[in-house]
Amino acid sequence: MPLIRVTTSPLTTEQKKEMVRQMTEVTMEVLGAPEQAHIVLIDELPIDALGMGKLTVAEMVESKMNHVAE
C-alpha cells in the first residue's frame, strides 16, 4: 500500500484534488498498485512556518514583492 506524503504551502481544494489524482496516477504506473491501495497525505504549512537561512518564506515573499513594486 503506497503512502505518498507531500509537504507544501497551503493549496486550494482544487489543487489538492489534482495533487491526489496525479500522485496516485503516477504511482500506479510505477508500482502497479491498484488505485484503492494508495494513500496521499498533504501536509500544508503556512509560509511563515518555513524558513531558509535567517528568513521565513513569508519574509522572502514580502521582500520580493517590495522590490517588484519599486
PDB file with SEQRES, HELIX, SHEET and CRYST1 records, atoms N, CA, C and O in Angstrom:
SEQRES   1 A   70  MET PRO LEU ILE ARG VAL THR THR SER PRO LEU THR THR          
SEQRES   2 A   70  GLU GLN LYS LYS GLU MET VAL ARG GLN MET THR GLU VAL          
SEQRES   3 A   70  THR MET GLU VAL LEU GLY ALA PRO GLU GLN ALA HIS ILE          
SEQRES   4 A   70  VAL LEU ILE ASP GLU LEU PRO ILE ASP ALA LEU GLY MET          
SEQRES   5 A   70  GLY LYS LEU THR VAL ALA GLU MET VAL GLU SER LYS MET          
SEQRES   6 A   70  ASN HIS VAL ALA GLU                                          
HELIX    1 AA1 THR A   13  LEU A   31  1                                  19    
HELIX    2 AA2 GLU A   35  ALA A   37  5                                   3    
HELIX    3 AA3 ILE A   47  ALA A   49  5                                   3    
HELIX    4 AA4 VAL A   57  ALA A   69  1                                  13    
SHEET    1 AA1 2 LEU A   3  THR A   8  0                                        
SHEET    2 AA1 2 ILE A  39  GLU A  44  1                                        
CRYST1    1.000    1.000    1.000  90.00  90.00  90.00 P 1           1          
ATOM      1  N   MET A   1       0.850  -1.174   0.000  1.00  0.00           N  
ATOM      2  CA  MET A   1       0.000   0.000   0.000  1.00  0.00           C  
ATOM      3  C   MET A   1       0.899   1.241   0.000  1.00  0.00           C  
ATOM      4  O   MET A   1       1.538   1.538   1.009  1.00  0.00           O  
ATOM      5  N   PRO A   2       0.952   1.964  -1.119  1.00  0.00           N  
ATOM      6  CA  PRO A   2       1.773   3.176  -1.175  1.00  0.00           C  
ATOM      7  C   PRO A   2       1.196   4.297  -0.314  1.00  0.00           C  
ATOM      8  O   PRO A   2       0.000   4.583  -0.355  1.00  0.00           O  
ATOM      9  N   LEU A   3       2.073   4.918   0.461  1.00  0.00           N  
ATOM     10  CA  LEU A   3       1.729   6.120   1.216  1.00  0.00           C  
ATOM     11  C   LEU A   3       2.581   7.242   0.652  1.00  0.00           C  
ATOM     12  O   LEU A   3       3.808   7.212   0.745  1.00  0.00           O  
ATOM     13  N   ILE A   4       1.923   8.228   0.067  1.00  0.00           N  
ATOM     14  CA  ILE A   4       2.613   9.362  -0.538  1.00  0.00           C  
ATOM     15  C   ILE A   4       2.372  10.562   0.357  1.00  0.00           C  
ATOM     16  O   ILE A   4       1.227  10.920   0.632  1.00  0.00           O  
ATOM     17  N   ARG A   5       3.451  11.184   0.811  1.00  0.00           N  
ATOM     18  CA  ARG A   5       3.327  12.335   1.709  1.00  0.00           C  
ATOM     19  C   ARG A   5       3.973  13.544   1.048  1.00  0.00           C  
ATOM     20  O   ARG A   5       5.139  13.502   0.655  1.00  0.00           O  
ATOM     21  N   VAL A   6       3.203  14.618   0.931  1.00  0.00           N  
ATOM     22  CA  VAL A   6       3.670  15.845   0.300  1.00  0.00           C  
ATOM     23  C   VAL A   6       3.573  16.972   1.323  1.00  0.00           C  
ATOM     24  O   VAL A   6       2.527  17.161   1.943  1.00  0.00           O  
ATOM     25  N   THR A   7       4.655  17.716   1.499  1.00  0.00           N  
ATOM     26  CA  THR A   7       4.638  18.889   2.363  1.00  0.00           C  
ATOM     27  C   THR A   7       4.723  20.109   1.466  1.00  0.00           C  
ATOM     28  O   THR A   7       5.621  20.212   0.630  1.00  0.00           O  
ATOM     29  N   THR A   8       3.783  21.039   1.640  1.00  0.00           N  
ATOM     30  CA  THR A   8       3.684  22.184   0.745  1.00  0.00           C  
ATOM     31  C   THR A   8       3.089  23.377   1.476  1.00  0.00           C  
ATOM     32  O   THR A   8       2.562  23.255   2.582  1.00  0.00           O  
ATOM     33  N   SER A   9       3.184  24.521   0.839  1.00  0.00           N  
ATOM     34  CA  SER A   9       2.451  25.682   1.341  1.00  0.00           C  
ATOM     35  C   SER A   9       0.965  25.427   1.095  1.00  0.00           C  
ATOM     36  O   SER A   9       0.620  24.509   0.350  1.00  0.00           O  
ATOM     37  N   PRO A  10       0.083  26.211   1.698  1.00  0.00           N  
ATOM     38  CA  PRO A  10      -1.351  25.963   1.549  1.00  0.00           C  
ATOM     39  C   PRO A  10      -1.802  25.917   0.085  1.00  0.00           C  
ATOM     40  O   PRO A  10      -1.350  26.704  -0.747  1.00  0.00           O  
ATOM     41  N   LEU A  11      -2.703  24.974  -0.204  1.00  0.00           N  
ATOM     42  CA  LEU A  11      -3.247  24.779  -1.544  1.00  0.00           C  
ATOM     43  C   LEU A  11      -4.750  25.004  -1.526  1.00  0.00           C  
ATOM     44  O   LEU A  11      -5.391  24.931  -0.478  1.00  0.00           O  
ATOM     45  N   THR A  12      -5.296  25.276  -2.691  1.00  0.00           N  
ATOM     46  CA  THR A  12      -6.749  25.349  -2.820  1.00  0.00           C  
ATOM     47  C   THR A  12      -7.304  23.927  -2.832  1.00  0.00           C  
ATOM     48  O   THR A  12      -6.556  22.965  -3.004  1.00  0.00           O  
ATOM     49  N   THR A  13      -8.593  23.801  -2.652  1.00  0.00           N  
ATOM     50  CA  THR A  13      -9.235  22.491  -2.709  1.00  0.00           C  
ATOM     51  C   THR A  13      -9.000  21.844  -4.062  1.00  0.00           C  
ATOM     52  O   THR A  13      -8.730  20.646  -4.137  1.00  0.00           O  
ATOM     53  N   GLU A  14      -9.098  22.619  -5.128  1.00  0.00           N  
ATOM     54  CA  GLU A  14      -8.881  22.082  -6.475  1.00  0.00           C  
ATOM     55  C   GLU A  14      -7.449  21.596  -6.656  1.00  0.00           C  
ATOM     56  O   GLU A  14      -7.225  20.550  -7.265  1.00  0.00           O  
ATOM     57  N   GLN A  15      -6.484  22.337  -6.138  1.00  0.00           N  
ATOM     58  CA  GLN A  15      -5.083  21.917  -6.236  1.00  0.00           C  
ATOM     59  C   GLN A  15      -4.856  20.612  -5.477  1.00  0.00           C  
ATOM     60  O   GLN A  15      -4.122  19.741  -5.943  1.00  0.00           O  
ATOM     61  N   LYS A  16      -5.478  20.478  -4.319  1.00  0.00           N  
ATOM     62  CA  LYS A  16      -5.334  19.243  -3.538  1.00  0.00           C  
ATOM     63  C   LYS A  16      -5.935  18.054  -4.284  1.00  0.00           C  
ATOM     64  O   LYS A  16      -5.339  16.977  -4.321  1.00  0.00           O  
ATOM     65  N   LYS A  17      -7.103  18.245  -4.873  1.00  0.00           N  
ATOM     66  CA  LYS A  17      -7.729  17.171  -5.650  1.00  0.00           C  
ATOM     67  C   LYS A  17      -6.817  16.736  -6.788  1.00  0.00           C  
ATOM     68  O   LYS A  17      -6.637  15.543  -7.029  1.00  0.00           O  
ATOM     69  N   GLU A  18      -6.246  17.707  -7.483  1.00  0.00           N  
ATOM     70  CA  GLU A  18      -5.363  17.405  -8.610  1.00  0.00           C  
ATOM     71  C   GLU A  18      -4.073  16.735  -8.133  1.00  0.00           C  
ATOM     72  O   GLU A  18      -3.572  15.825  -8.793  1.00  0.00           O  
ATOM     73  N   MET A  19      -3.537  17.170  -7.009  1.00  0.00           N  
ATOM     74  CA  MET A  19      -2.332  16.563  -6.440  1.00  0.00           C  
ATOM     75  C   MET A  19      -2.591  15.092  -6.125  1.00  0.00           C  
ATOM     76  O   MET A  19      -1.785  14.231  -6.480  1.00  0.00           O  
ATOM     77  N   VAL A  20      -3.706  14.797  -5.461  1.00  0.00           N  
ATOM     78  CA  VAL A  20      -4.057  13.418  -5.120  1.00  0.00           C  
ATOM     79  C   VAL A  20      -4.225  12.592  -6.393  1.00  0.00           C  
ATOM     80  O   VAL A  20      -3.715  11.475  -6.478  1.00  0.00           O  
ATOM     81  N   ARG A  21      -4.929  13.128  -7.372  1.00  0.00           N  
ATOM     82  CA  ARG A  21      -5.179  12.405  -8.623  1.00  0.00           C  
ATOM     83  C   ARG A  21      -3.877  12.072  -9.339  1.00  0.00           C  
ATOM     84  O   ARG A  21      -3.646  10.925  -9.725  1.00  0.00           O  
ATOM     85  N   GLN A  22      -3.021  13.089  -9.516  1.00  0.00           N  
ATOM     86  CA  GLN A  22      -1.795  12.869 -10.276  1.00  0.00           C  
ATOM     87  C   GLN A  22      -0.783  12.005  -9.531  1.00  0.00           C  
ATOM     88  O   GLN A  22      -0.124  11.163 -10.140  1.00  0.00           O  
ATOM     89  N   MET A  23      -0.653  12.203  -8.222  1.00  0.00           N  
ATOM     90  CA  MET A  23       0.277  11.377  -7.449  1.00  0.00           C  
ATOM     91  C   MET A  23      -0.150   9.908  -7.494  1.00  0.00           C  
ATOM     92  O   MET A  23       0.687   9.017  -7.639  1.00  0.00           O  
ATOM     93  N   THR A  24      -1.437   9.664  -7.373  1.00  0.00           N  
ATOM     94  CA  THR A  24      -1.949   8.296  -7.441  1.00  0.00           C  
ATOM     95  C   THR A  24      -1.702   7.703  -8.822  1.00  0.00           C  
ATOM     96  O   THR A  24      -1.263   6.559  -8.940  1.00  0.00           O  
ATOM     97  N   GLU A  25      -1.982   8.475  -9.860  1.00  0.00           N  
ATOM     98  CA  GLU A  25      -1.807   8.003 -11.229  1.00  0.00           C  
ATOM     99  C   GLU A  25      -0.356   7.595 -11.509  1.00  0.00           C  
ATOM    100  O   GLU A  25      -0.099   6.515 -12.040  1.00  0.00           O  
ATOM    101  N   VAL A  26       0.579   8.463 -11.150  1.00  0.00           N  
ATOM    102  CA  VAL A  26       1.997   8.178 -11.400  1.00  0.00           C  
ATOM    103  C   VAL A  26       2.454   6.953 -10.612  1.00  0.00           C  
ATOM    104  O   VAL A  26       3.155   6.093 -11.147  1.00  0.00           O  
ATOM    105  N   THR A  27       2.063   6.875  -9.360  1.00  0.00           N  
ATOM    106  CA  THR A  27       2.481   5.748  -8.532  1.00  0.00           C  
ATOM    107  C   THR A  27       1.869   4.440  -9.030  1.00  0.00           C  
ATOM    108  O   THR A  27       2.511   3.393  -8.952  1.00  0.00           O  
ATOM    109  N   MET A  28       0.644   4.486  -9.537  1.00  0.00           N  
ATOM    110  CA  MET A  28       0.035   3.291 -10.125  1.00  0.00           C  
ATOM    111  C   MET A  28       0.864   2.809 -11.309  1.00  0.00           C  
ATOM    112  O   MET A  28       1.101   1.611 -11.458  1.00  0.00           O  
ATOM    113  N   GLU A  29       1.309   3.745 -12.154  1.00  0.00           N  
ATOM    114  CA  GLU A  29       2.118   3.388 -13.323  1.00  0.00           C  
ATOM    115  C   GLU A  29       3.446   2.769 -12.903  1.00  0.00           C  
ATOM    116  O   GLU A  29       3.877   1.769 -13.478  1.00  0.00           O  
ATOM    117  N   VAL A  30       4.092   3.356 -11.909  1.00  0.00           N  
ATOM    118  CA  VAL A  30       5.425   2.906 -11.494  1.00  0.00           C  
ATOM    119  C   VAL A  30       5.365   1.601 -10.703  1.00  0.00           C  
ATOM    120  O   VAL A  30       6.142   0.682 -10.963  1.00  0.00           O  
ATOM    121  N   LEU A  31       4.447   1.516  -9.740  1.00  0.00           N  
ATOM    122  CA  LEU A  31       4.410   0.368  -8.831  1.00  0.00           C  
ATOM    123  C   LEU A  31       3.410  -0.713  -9.230  1.00  0.00           C  
ATOM    124  O   LEU A  31       3.530  -1.867  -8.818  1.00  0.00           O  
ATOM    125  N   GLY A  32       2.431  -0.329 -10.032  1.00  0.00           N  
ATOM    126  CA  GLY A  32       1.406  -1.284 -10.416  1.00  0.00           C  
ATOM    127  C   GLY A  32       0.390  -1.576  -9.324  1.00  0.00           C  
ATOM    128  O   GLY A  32      -0.402  -2.509  -9.450  1.00  0.00           O  
ATOM    129  N   ALA A  33       0.403  -0.795  -8.264  1.00  0.00           N  
ATOM    130  CA  ALA A  33      -0.552  -0.995  -7.169  1.00  0.00           C  
ATOM    131  C   ALA A  33      -1.925  -0.474  -7.587  1.00  0.00           C  
ATOM    132  O   ALA A  33      -2.008   0.512  -8.320  1.00  0.00           O  
ATOM    133  N   PRO A  34      -3.001  -1.115  -7.137  1.00  0.00           N  
ATOM    134  CA  PRO A  34      -4.336  -0.648  -7.505  1.00  0.00           C  
ATOM    135  C   PRO A  34      -4.652   0.721  -6.894  1.00  0.00           C  
ATOM    136  O   PRO A  34      -4.120   1.097  -5.850  1.00  0.00           O  
ATOM    137  N   GLU A  35      -5.520   1.437  -7.568  1.00  0.00           N  
ATOM    138  CA  GLU A  35      -5.889   2.799  -7.150  1.00  0.00           C  
ATOM    139  C   GLU A  35      -6.329   2.862  -5.691  1.00  0.00           C  
ATOM    140  O   GLU A  35      -5.914   3.759  -4.958  1.00  0.00           O  
ATOM    141  N   GLN A  36      -7.158   1.926  -5.270  1.00  0.00           N  
ATOM    142  CA  GLN A  36      -7.717   1.947  -3.919  1.00  0.00           C  
ATOM    143  C   GLN A  36      -6.667   1.693  -2.836  1.00  0.00           C  
ATOM    144  O   GLN A  36      -6.936   1.920  -1.657  1.00  0.00           O  
ATOM    145  N   ALA A  37      -5.486   1.229  -3.216  1.00  0.00           N  
ATOM    146  CA  ALA A  37      -4.442   0.929  -2.233  1.00  0.00           C  
ATOM    147  C   ALA A  37      -3.612   2.152  -1.866  1.00  0.00           C  
ATOM    148  O   ALA A  37      -2.805   2.093  -0.939  1.00  0.00           O  
ATOM    149  N   HIS A  38      -3.798   3.252  -2.576  1.00  0.00           N  
ATOM    150  CA  HIS A  38      -2.980   4.447  -2.376  1.00  0.00           C  
ATOM    151  C   HIS A  38      -3.541   5.362  -1.289  1.00  0.00           C  
ATOM    152  O   HIS A  38      -4.751   5.547  -1.159  1.00  0.00           O  
ATOM    153  N   ILE A  39      -2.624   5.920  -0.522  1.00  0.00           N  
ATOM    154  CA  ILE A  39      -2.965   6.966   0.443  1.00  0.00           C  
ATOM    155  C   ILE A  39      -2.085   8.160   0.121  1.00  0.00           C  
ATOM    156  O   ILE A  39      -0.865   8.026   0.024  1.00  0.00           O  
ATOM    157  N   VAL A  40      -2.694   9.322  -0.045  1.00  0.00           N  
ATOM    158  CA  VAL A  40      -1.947  10.559  -0.283  1.00  0.00           C  
ATOM    159  C   VAL A  40      -2.227  11.486   0.891  1.00  0.00           C  
ATOM    160  O   VAL A  40      -3.378  11.810   1.182  1.00  0.00           O  
ATOM    161  N   LEU A  41      -1.165  11.905   1.556  1.00  0.00           N  
ATOM    162  CA  LEU A  41      -1.274  12.794   2.711  1.00  0.00           C  
ATOM    163  C   LEU A  41      -0.625  14.123   2.346  1.00  0.00           C  
ATOM    164  O   LEU A  41       0.556  14.165   2.002  1.00  0.00           O  
ATOM    165  N   ILE A  42      -1.383  15.194   2.421  1.00  0.00           N  
ATOM    166  CA  ILE A  42      -0.869  16.524   2.103  1.00  0.00           C  
ATOM    167  C   ILE A  42      -0.723  17.304   3.400  1.00  0.00           C  
ATOM    168  O   ILE A  42      -1.708  17.613   4.071  1.00  0.00           O  
ATOM    169  N   ASP A  43       0.518  17.617   3.740  1.00  0.00           N  
ATOM    170  CA  ASP A  43       0.817  18.447   4.909  1.00  0.00           C  
ATOM    171  C   ASP A  43       0.969  19.882   4.424  1.00  0.00           C  
ATOM    172  O   ASP A  43       1.889  20.191   3.666  1.00  0.00           O  
ATOM    173  N   GLU A  44       0.075  20.751   4.856  1.00  0.00           N  
ATOM    174  CA  GLU A  44       0.155  22.156   4.459  1.00  0.00           C  
ATOM    175  C   GLU A  44       0.778  22.976   5.582  1.00  0.00           C  
ATOM    176  O   GLU A  44       0.333  22.923   6.729  1.00  0.00           O  
ATOM    177  N   LEU A  45       1.798  23.722   5.241  1.00  0.00           N  
ATOM    178  CA  LEU A  45       2.460  24.592   6.206  1.00  0.00           C  
ATOM    179  C   LEU A  45       2.313  26.038   5.756  1.00  0.00           C  
ATOM    180  O   LEU A  45       2.551  26.341   4.587  1.00  0.00           O  
ATOM    181  N   PRO A  46       1.928  26.932   6.652  1.00  0.00           N  
ATOM    182  CA  PRO A  46       1.879  28.346   6.274  1.00  0.00           C  
ATOM    183  C   PRO A  46       3.287  28.844   5.974  1.00  0.00           C  
ATOM    184  O   PRO A  46       4.262  28.359   6.547  1.00  0.00           O  
ATOM    185  N   ILE A  47       3.383  29.819   5.067  1.00  0.00           N  
ATOM    186  CA  ILE A  47       4.714  30.272   4.642  1.00  0.00           C  
ATOM    187  C   ILE A  47       5.493  30.947   5.758  1.00  0.00           C  
ATOM    188  O   ILE A  47       6.708  31.106   5.643  1.00  0.00           O  
ATOM    189  N   ASP A  48       4.830  31.348   6.831  1.00  0.00           N  
ATOM    190  CA  ASP A  48       5.588  31.914   7.953  1.00  0.00           C  
ATOM    191  C   ASP A  48       6.103  30.818   8.893  1.00  0.00           C  
ATOM    192  O   ASP A  48       6.771  31.113   9.884  1.00  0.00           O  
ATOM    193  N   ALA A  49       5.793  29.558   8.581  1.00  0.00           N  
ATOM    194  CA  ALA A  49       6.298  28.434   9.370  1.00  0.00           C  
ATOM    195  C   ALA A  49       7.482  27.746   8.688  1.00  0.00           C  
ATOM    196  O   ALA A  49       7.997  26.745   9.187  1.00  0.00           O  
ATOM    197  N   LEU A  50       7.907  28.288   7.548  1.00  0.00           N  
ATOM    198  CA  LEU A  50       9.040  27.741   6.804  1.00  0.00           C  
ATOM    199  C   LEU A  50      10.133  28.785   6.741  1.00  0.00           C  
ATOM    200  O   LEU A  50       9.856  29.969   6.548  1.00  0.00           O  
ATOM    201  N   GLY A  51      11.362  28.361   6.902  1.00  0.00           N  
ATOM    202  CA  GLY A  51      12.467  29.312   6.837  1.00  0.00           C  
ATOM    203  C   GLY A  51      13.606  28.796   5.989  1.00  0.00           C  
ATOM    204  O   GLY A  51      13.828  27.589   5.882  1.00  0.00           O  
ATOM    205  N   MET A  52      14.321  29.724   5.388  1.00  0.00           N  
ATOM    206  CA  MET A  52      15.535  29.423   4.637  1.00  0.00           C  
ATOM    207  C   MET A  52      16.559  30.455   5.067  1.00  0.00           C  
ATOM    208  O   MET A  52      16.323  31.659   4.962  1.00  0.00           O  
ATOM    209  N   GLY A  53      17.687  29.984   5.546  1.00  0.00           N  
ATOM    210  CA  GLY A  53      18.653  30.933   6.079  1.00  0.00           C  
ATOM    211  C   GLY A  53      18.075  31.582   7.324  1.00  0.00           C  
ATOM    212  O   GLY A  53      17.576  30.897   8.218  1.00  0.00           O  
ATOM    213  N   LYS A  54      18.143  32.897   7.378  1.00  0.00           N  
ATOM    214  CA  LYS A  54      17.651  33.621   8.559  1.00  0.00           C  
ATOM    215  C   LYS A  54      16.258  34.206   8.367  1.00  0.00           C  
ATOM    216  O   LYS A  54      15.765  34.922   9.238  1.00  0.00           O  
ATOM    217  N   LEU A  55      15.612  33.910   7.226  1.00  0.00           N  
ATOM    218  CA  LEU A  55      14.308  34.495   6.928  1.00  0.00           C  
ATOM    219  C   LEU A  55      13.235  33.428   6.792  1.00  0.00           C  
ATOM    220  O   LEU A  55      13.507  32.303   6.373  1.00  0.00           O  
ATOM    221  N   THR A  56      12.007  33.798   7.154  1.00  0.00           N  
ATOM    222  CA  THR A  56      10.883  32.921   6.846  1.00  0.00           C  
ATOM    223  C   THR A  56      10.551  33.114   5.368  1.00  0.00           C  
ATOM    224  O   THR A  56      10.927  34.119   4.764  1.00  0.00           O  
ATOM    225  N   VAL A  57       9.855  32.158   4.804  1.00  0.00           N  
ATOM    226  CA  VAL A  57       9.442  32.290   3.408  1.00  0.00           C  
ATOM    227  C   VAL A  57       8.513  33.490   3.262  1.00  0.00           C  
ATOM    228  O   VAL A  57       8.543  34.165   2.233  1.00  0.00           O  
ATOM    229  N   ALA A  58       7.698  33.766   4.260  1.00  0.00           N  
ATOM    230  CA  ALA A  58       6.819  34.938   4.218  1.00  0.00           C  
ATOM    231  C   ALA A  58       7.635  36.218   4.082  1.00  0.00           C  
ATOM    232  O   ALA A  58       7.267  37.114   3.322  1.00  0.00           O  
ATOM    233  N   GLU A  59       8.743  36.305   4.816  1.00  0.00           N  
ATOM    234  CA  GLU A  59       9.607  37.485   4.721  1.00  0.00           C  
ATOM    235  C   GLU A  59      10.257  37.581   3.342  1.00  0.00           C  
ATOM    236  O   GLU A  59      10.400  38.677   2.800  1.00  0.00           O  
ATOM    237  N   MET A  60      10.648  36.449   2.776  1.00  0.00           N  
ATOM    238  CA  MET A  60      11.256  36.456   1.443  1.00  0.00           C  
ATOM    239  C   MET A  60      10.258  36.910   0.384  1.00  0.00           C  
ATOM    240  O   MET A  60      10.599  37.688  -0.507  1.00  0.00           O  
ATOM    241  N   VAL A  61       9.023  36.422   0.486  1.00  0.00           N  
ATOM    242  CA  VAL A  61       7.977  36.827  -0.461  1.00  0.00           C  
ATOM    243  C   VAL A  61       7.711  38.316  -0.333  1.00  0.00           C  
ATOM    244  O   VAL A  61       7.608  39.019  -1.338  1.00  0.00           O  
ATOM    245  N   GLU A  62       7.600  38.802   0.898  1.00  0.00           N  
ATOM    246  CA  GLU A  62       7.353  40.226   1.131  1.00  0.00           C  
ATOM    247  C   GLU A  62       8.483  41.073   0.547  1.00  0.00           C  
ATOM    248  O   GLU A  62       8.228  42.097  -0.086  1.00  0.00           O  
ATOM    249  N   SER A  63       9.713  40.654   0.754  1.00  0.00           N  
ATOM    250  CA  SER A  63      10.866  41.382   0.235  1.00  0.00           C  
ATOM    251  C   SER A  63      10.842  41.418  -1.289  1.00  0.00           C  
ATOM    252  O   SER A  63      11.106  42.456  -1.896  1.00  0.00           O  
ATOM    253  N   LYS A  64      10.525  40.285  -1.903  1.00  0.00           N  
ATOM    254  CA  LYS A  64      10.464  40.220  -3.371  1.00  0.00           C  
ATOM    255  C   LYS A  64       9.356  41.120  -3.902  1.00  0.00           C  
ATOM    256  O   LYS A  64       9.544  41.808  -4.906  1.00  0.00           O  
ATOM    257  N   MET A  65       8.201  41.121  -3.234  1.00  0.00           N  
ATOM    258  CA  MET A  65       7.080  41.965  -3.668  1.00  0.00           C  
ATOM    259  C   MET A  65       7.449  43.441  -3.564  1.00  0.00           C  
ATOM    260  O   MET A  65       7.064  44.238  -4.420  1.00  0.00           O  
ATOM    261  N   ASN A  66       8.192  43.812  -2.524  1.00  0.00           N  
ATOM    262  CA  ASN A  66       8.623  45.204  -2.369  1.00  0.00           C  
ATOM    263  C   ASN A  66       9.567  45.610  -3.486  1.00  0.00           C  
ATOM    264  O   ASN A  66       9.496  46.739  -3.971  1.00  0.00           O  
ATOM    265  N   HIS A  67      10.455  44.707  -3.907  1.00  0.00           N  
ATOM    266  CA  HIS A  67      11.386  45.005  -4.996  1.00  0.00           C  
ATOM    267  C   HIS A  67      10.655  45.137  -6.326  1.00  0.00           C  
ATOM    268  O   HIS A  67      11.019  45.978  -7.148  1.00  0.00           O  
ATOM    269  N   VAL A  68       9.638  44.325  -6.547  1.00  0.00           N  
ATOM    270  CA  VAL A  68       8.854  44.387  -7.784  1.00  0.00           C  
ATOM    271  C   VAL A  68       8.085  45.697  -7.848  1.00  0.00           C  
ATOM    272  O   VAL A  68       7.954  46.285  -8.922  1.00  0.00           O  
ATOM    273  N   ALA A  69       7.576  46.162  -6.713  1.00  0.00           N  
ATOM    274  CA  ALA A  69       6.785  47.392  -6.663  1.00  0.00           C  
ATOM    275  C   ALA A  69       7.632  48.635  -6.912  1.00  0.00           C  
ATOM    276  O   ALA A  69       7.104  49.678  -7.298  1.00  0.00           O  
ATOM    277  N   GLU A  70       8.936  48.532  -6.696  1.00  0.00           N  
ATOM    278  CA  GLU A  70       9.808  49.710  -6.848  1.00  0.00           C  
ATOM    279  C   GLU A  70      10.087  50.034  -8.288  1.00  0.00           C  
ATOM    280  O   GLU A  70      10.802  50.993  -8.578  1.00  0.00           O  
TER     281      GLU A  70                                                      
END                                                                             
